[in-house]
Amino acid sequence: MKDPPAPHHSQARGGPLHEGLRLVLLGDSLAHGSGAAGPRDALGPRLAAALTGAGYDVELSVLAVPGAVSRDLAAQVRRAAPLEPDLAVVLVGANDLARLVPPAQAAAALGSALQELRAAGTDVVVVPAPDMSTVPWVPPALRPLVQAASVQLQRAQAAVARSAGAMVAAVSDAVTAAFGTDPALFSADRFHPSSAGYAHIAQALTPYVVAAAHARRDGAAA
């Protein structure tokens, strides 16, 4: 069996710094950055840059694995444990949908991973599965069915995330609207986001990720 790819580490510095923040990205190819033109165009570095701009000294580790389904989060969480992350951003679900994993099963695996992260003291932002009906190669006749399946998984993921005390990034509607009308947001494979697509996703996620970092900082100072 092939070993998962080694984690990417980077330092994002600049501006007035409040304190160190260890950020990890977990999940599938969206969290990993597949389709981006270069490493800096991927989601992790974009979120790290936004947090740096908000005053944090960020240490980023991307532990996400392309092709991962929700049950694969357990291994990623184990790899994250020695890093003692302060904040985790979890993006998973696209491959569960593609492989017809039952929503309850996928959500249960996500919930177990979130509980482990929270028990270790990590704050978590969960990004529910994307609406796969916007993917260009999905036949128009099947898009309503794919959209319904996506919404069902998103709701199950949001429920287990809230139960575990994680923040849910409610960005699906905004991201779906953009990806559904602008083909340039997809990379050449017509499945993963392009660099422009990741920029749009990062812009939508930034308020949630920064809010989670501020809440952790303010809670520690209280």
Protein Blocks (a to p, Z undefined) as FASTA:
>chain_A
ZZdddddddddeedjdfbdcddddeddfklnogoiabfklmmklmmmmmmmmnopacddd
dfbdehiafklmmmmmmmmmmnopabdcddehjlmmmnopafklmmmmmmmmmmmmmmno
pacdddddddfklpmklcfklmmmmmmmmmmmmmmmmmmmmmnopacddfklmmmmmmmm
mmklpcfkomaccfklmmmmmmmmmmmmmmmmmmmmmmmmZZ
